[in-house]
Amino acid sequence: MNEELFEVKGEFYKGERIYMVHHSAFYHLLRNNLNLMGDFIKRMTMVLELFYQAGIVHADLKPDNILIDFDE
């Protein structure tokens, strides 16, 4: 199952746009478990190093463009 770190929804309230951020279970696990966060950062670094060695550049690296397979 692909999980997002967060989902942002915007609504208008009294003429202004208000945003509500809903964080996923994976986000909360990362935030509260330093070992899991360290493992995630290590794996992401390894992937980026492989890209670099292969001469691949990702021009739009952001959370929305990272797919994560996560089971609780």
C-alpha positions, -999 to +999 in steps of 0.1 A: +000+000+000+014+034-010+013+059+019+017+096+017+034+115+045+007+140+045-024+152+026-032+189+023-068+201+017-078+237+012-111+253+019-124+288+018-135+304+051-147+340+052-131+347+019-097+333+028-081+299+019-075+278+050-054+246+047-058+214+067-029+190+068-036+154+076-005+134+085-003+096+078+005+068+102+039+066+084+046+102+092+039+097+129+061+066+130+090+085+114+085+114+137+084+093+169+109+066+160+145+079+155+157+044+144+131+043+116+138+078+106+176+070+105+169+039+083+147+059+060+173+087+055+200+060+050+180+043+023+171+075+006+208+085+006+218+052-009+192+056-037+204+091-045+240+079-045+231+052-070+214+078-092+245+099-090+268+070-099+245+062-129+246+099-140+208+103-133+196+137-121+161+140-105+150+175-114+119+176-091+128+157-059+101+164-032+079+142-009+051+140-035+075+123-059+087+096-035+067+064-034+068+044-002+055+009+003+046+007+040+026-018+061+018-011+097 
